[in-house]
Structures are given as structure tokens and as C-alpha cells.
Amino acid sequence: MTEVIEPAIETVTIDVVLSALADPVRLTLVRALDAAGDWTCGSDILKNTGVTIGKSTLSHHMKVLRDAGLIRTRVDGIRRLVTLRYDDVERRFPGLLTMLREHGPTRAAVAAPASTA
């Protein structure tokens, strides 16, 4: 099994985490991983989110999230399994992921057109 390097949670800074979460696709990935709750194949994680991106783009987003200390990746044969480092991140930044969980987008917010003002 190949090991994928991730930063020690003590070295992760809030500005890097917030920068990673600022991208809507990465935020969707984090919420989908939170909902999955366990190791999930990286290519399957967006299936029920309505987001469609290419493999190389997904790989880039996963790398940004991993470098920000938000996810853990392990290689199992040809598959890359990912999981949210929920406990680690909550210990480092108390309430951050809980807030994302509790204040996710509502169907009305997703369906509403953006303001042009």
C-alpha cells in the first residue's frame, strides 16, 4: 500500500484551511466526505452532489484539501480512498467543521438565482 503524505495537524494554519474551503467545489467535497462518514473512493464522492468535474480537476482539488490538512488519503490497489480528518480539524479549529455541517446550503439557496445588484 502506498502512503500519501499529509501535514501534521499542528502545522496547519487557519488561512490555508479557509483558502481551501473558499472554492465551492472543494466545499462540496468536504460536505460530501462528511456525509459519507468513512473511507470513500475519491472518484465516487461527488456522485450525488450535482457537481461534474474531470479526473485531473478532482485530483487537484483533493491535493489542495489534503495539503490544507482537511482530508486523509490512502491508496488501495488502483483506488484512492479519502476521508475527512474531522476529529483532527475540530481539535485544531474547534467548531469549524461543525459549522459547515450545520449551516450547509439549503435547497432554496441552491435553486435561487444569484443577485445581479
Helices and strands as residue ranges (DSSP letters): G 9-11, H 14-21, H 24-36, E 40-41, G 42-44, H 55-67, E 71-76, E 79-84, H 86-92, H 96-102, H 107-111
